[in-house]
Amino acid sequence: MDTVFIRGLKIDTTIGIHDWEKRIRRPVVLDLEMASDIARGAATDRIEDALDYEAVTRRLEQFVSESRFELVETLAERCAAILRDEFGVAWVRLTLSKPGAVGEGVDVGVIIERGDRC
């Protein structure tokens, strides 16, 4: 199975457990690796036969920017579910980081894998 990736997707959202965090928007950064058989798209040279990373990016930007969660774990799970349910991604490795959450220059977050790589 091949891999389609998106790295460094920065989206402003409201996320955090503290009251002050619930009143501000801050960036989270997503890195995605998604299993996809690219052979058909490569053969036809048509986006309809490929995993459309622009559509994936726009959908996640819409979802994350409108979301309000306390935990990065919850947001990561919901993003992975969108990829699997709406885009038919069989396997995803998703890294979600919250830069500066525990201090300037410190990056924290989660890495999750969902599905079967095939």
VOBA-303798 format. One record per atom (N, C-alpha, C, O): residue in three letters; x negated, y negated, z. Coordinates in steps of 0.1 Angstrom, whole numbers, plus 5000, padded with zeros to 4 digits. Layout:
<sites>
ALAXYZ/...
</sites>
This chain:
<sites>
MET499250125000/MET500050005000/MET499149885000/MET498149875006/ASP499549784993/ASP498849654992/ASP499249555003/ASP500249585010/THR498549445004/THR498949355014/THR499049215008/THR498149165001/VAL500149145011/VAL500349005008/VAL500148935021/VAL500648965031/PHE499348825020/PHE499048755033/PHE499448605031/PHE499348545021/ILE499748545043/ILE499948405044/ILE499148365057/ILE499348425067/ARG498248275056/ARG497448235067/ARG497548085070/ARG497648005061/GLY497548055083/GLY497547915087/GLY498847835085/GLY498847715083/LEU499947905086/LEU501247845084/LEU501647765097/LEU501947825107/LYS501447635096/LYS501647545108/LYS503047485108/LYS503447425098/ILE503847515118/ILE505247465119/ILE505447405133/ILE505147465143/ASP506047285133/ASP506447225146/ASP507747285151/ASP508747305143/THR507847305164/THR508947365170/THR509047325185/THR508147265190/THR510047375191/THR510147355206/THR510047485212/THR510847575210/ILE508947505220/ILE508647635226/ILE507847615239/ILE506947525240/GLY508247685249/GLY507547675262/GLY508447705274/GLY509747695273/ILE507847735285/ILE508647765297/ILE508847645306/ILE509647645315/HIS507947545305/HIS508047425314/HIS509047325309/HIS509247315297/ASP509647255318/ASP510647155314/ASP510047055304/ASP510747015295/TRP508847005306/TRP508246905297/TRP508146965283/TRP508246895273/GLU507847095282/GLU507647165269/GLU509047175261/GLU509047165249/LYS510047175269/LYS511447195263/LYS511947055257/LYS512947055251/ARG511146955260/ARG511546815255/ARG510746765244/ARG510946655239/ILE509746845240/ILE508846805229/ILE508746905218/ILE509147025220/ARG508246865207/ARG507946955195/ARG506446965195/ARG505746865197/ARG506047085192/ARG504547115191/ARG504347215180/ARG505247295177/PRO503147225175/PRO502947315164/PRO502647455169/PRO502047475180/VAL503147555161/VAL502647695163/VAL502047725149/VAL502347665139/VAL501247825149/VAL500547865137/VAL500748015135/VAL500548095144/LEU501248055123/LEU501448195119/LEU500548235109/LEU500248165099/ASP499948355111/ASP499248435101/ASP499948565099/ASP500348635108/LEU500248595086/LEU501048715083/LEU500248805073/LEU499548755064/GLU500448935075/GLU499949035066/GLU501149125064/GLU501749175074/MET501649145052/MET502849215048/MET502549325038/MET501949295028/ALA502949445041/ALA502849555031/ALA503749525019/ALA504849495021/SER503149545008/SER503849524995/SER503149594984/SER501949574982/ASP503949664976/ASP503349724964/ASP503349624953/ASP504349594948/ILE502149574950/ILE502149464940/ILE502049514926/ILE502049424916/ALA502049644923/ALA501849694910/ALA502949644900/ALA502649604889/ARG504249654904/ARG505249614895/ARG505149464891/ARG505349424880/GLY504949374901/GLY504849234899/GLY503649204890/GLY503649124881/ALA502549274892/ALA501349264884/ALA501649304870/ALA501049244860/ALA502349414868/ALA502649464854/ALA503649364847/ALA503449344835/THR504549314853/THR505549224846/THR505249074847/THR505749004838/ASP504349034856/ASP504048894858/ASP505248814861/ASP505348694857/ARG506248874868/ARG507448804872/ARG507648794887/ARG507448904894/ILE507948684892/ILE508048664907/ILE509248754912/ILE509148794924/GLU510148784904/GLU511348864908/GLU510849004912/GLU511549074919/ASP509749044907/ASP509149184909/ASP508049184920/ASP507349274922/ALA507949074927/ALA506849054937/ALA507449004950/ALA508548954951/LEU506649014961/LEU507048954974/LEU506748804972/LEU505548764971/ASP507748724972/ASP507648574970/ASP507148504982/ASP507948474991/TYR505848484983/TYR505248424995/TYR505748274997/TYR505748225008/GLU506148214986/GLU506748074988/GLU508148084995/GLU508448005004/ALA508948184991/ALA510248204997/ALA510048245012/ALA510848195020/VAL509148325014/VAL508848375028/VAL508448245036/VAL508948225047/THR507548165031/THR507048045038/THR508247955041/THR508347905052/ARG509047925031/ARG510147835033/ARG511147885043/ARG511647805052/ARG511448015043/ARG512448075053/ARG511848065067/ARG512648025076/LEU510648095069/LEU510048085082/LEU509947945087/LEU510147915099/GLU509547855078/GLU509547705082/GLU510947665086/GLU511047595096/GLN511947705079/GLN513347665083/GLN513647725097/GLN514147655105/PHE513447855098/PHE513847925111/PHE513047865123/PHE513647825133/VAL511747865122/VAL510847825133/VAL511147675137/VAL511247645149/SER511247585127/SER511447445130/SER512847425137/SER512947325144/GLU513847505135/GLU515147485141/GLU515247565154/GLU516247555161/SER514247645158/SER514347735169/SER513947665182/SER513247565182/ARG514447725193/ARG514047675207/ARG513847805215/ARG514847865219/PHE512647845218/PHE512347965226/PHE511447925237/PHE510747825237/GLU511448005248/GLU510547985259/GLU509248055256/GLU508148005259/LEU509348175250/LEU508148265248/LEU507748275234/LEU508548285225/VAL506348275231/VAL505848305218/VAL506248445214/VAL506448475202/GLU506348535224/GLU506748675221/GLU508048685214/GLU508248765204/THR509048605219/THR510348605213/THR510348555199/THR510948615190/LEU509648445197/LEU509548385184/LEU508948475174/LEU509348495163/ALA507848545178/ALA507148635169/ALA508048755165/ALA508148795154/GLU508748805175/GLU509748915172/GLU510748875162/GLU511148955153/ARG511348755164/ARG512348705155/ARG511848685141/ARG512548715131/CYS510648635140/CYS510048615126/CYS509748745119/CYS510048755108/ALA509248845127/ALA509048975121/ALA510349035116/ALA510449105106/ALA511449015124/ALA512749075120/ALA513249005107/ALA513849075099/ILE513048875105/ILE513448815093/ILE512648875081/ILE513248895071/LEU511348895083/LEU510548945072/LEU511049085068/LEU511149125056/ARG511349165078/ARG511749305075/ARG513249315070/ARG513449385060/ASP514049235076/ASP515549245072/ASP515849165059/ASP516549215051/GLU515249045058/GLU515648965046/GLU514748985034/GLU515248955023/PHE513549025036/PHE512649035025/PHE512149185022/PHE511449205013/GLY512749275030/GLY512449415028/GLY510949455031/GLY510549555025/VAL510349385039/VAL508949415042/VAL508949535052/VAL509449535062/ALA508249645047/ALA508249765055/ALA507349755067/ALA507549825077/TRP506249675066/TRP505249665077/TRP504749525077/TRP504549465066/VAL504649465089/VAL504049335090/VAL503149325102/VAL503449385113/ARG502049255101/ARG501249215112/ARG501349065113/ARG501048995103/LEU501849015124/LEU502148875126/LEU501348825138/LEU501448875149/THR500548725135/THR499848655146/THR500548515147/THR500648445138/LEU500948485160/LEU501548365163/LEU500748295174/LEU500648355185/SER500248175171/SER499448115181/SER500047975185/SER500747915177/LYS499747935197/LYS500247805202/LYS498947725207/LYS498547735218/PRO498447655197/PRO497147585200/PRO497347485212/PRO498347415213/GLY496347475220/GLY496347385231/GLY497347415243/GLY497547325251/ALA497847525243/ALA498847565253/ALA498347565267/ALA499047525277/VAL497047595269/VAL496547605282/VAL495247515283/VAL494547525293/GLY495147425274/GLY493947335274/GLY493547295261/GLY493747365251/GLU492947175260/GLU492447125247/GLU491447225241/GLU490547265247/GLY491747255228/GLY490847345221/GLY491047495224/GLY490247575218/VAL491947525232/VAL492247665235/VAL493447715227/VAL494547655228/ASP493247825221/ASP494347885212/ASP494848015219/ASP494048095222/VAL496148025222/VAL496648145227/VAL497848195219/VAL498348115211/GLY498248315220/GLY499348365212/GLY499448515213/GLY498948585222/VAL500148575203/VAL500348715203/VAL500048765189/VAL500148695179/ILE499748895188/ILE499648965175/ILE500549085176/ILE500449165185/ILE501549095167/ILE502449215167/ILE502349285154/ILE502049225143/GLU502649415154/GLU502849485142/GLU504149555143/GLU504449615153/ARG504949555132/ARG506249615132/ARG506349695119/ARG505949645108/GLY506949805119/GLY507249895108/GLY506149985105/GLY505150005113/ASP506250055093/ASP505250155089/ASP504550105077/ASP505150055067/ARG503250115077/ARG502350065067/ARG502550145053/ARG502250095043/CYS502950265054/CYS503250355042/CYS501950385035/CYS501950465025/
</sites>
